[in-house]
């Protein structure tokens, strides 16, 4: 039911909310920016009720590579945000 509601709910721009001063790209995504590459991996192992230390496992990671050059020589400003299991955030 939650997924059905999410499909019907408009995104912010579709609802008329202006975000930032620039026009979004054709896909309204970070991949619209020339040279930016994005990768994602998800691990799903096991099923059934959670047994701490044993599973099931649901986790993932997303990597954003901002340009094709040497990321160590041509550094860019960056930030990180971390969400832990208690719902707290730092970054």
PyMOL commands that set and color helices and strands:
alter all, ss='L'
color gray80, all
select helices_A, chain A and resi 2-8+13-15+30-32
alter helices_A, ss='H'
color red, helices_A
select strands_A, chain A and resi 37-45+57-65+82-83+89-90
alter strands_A, ss='S'
color yellow, strands_A
deselect
rebuild
show_as cartoon
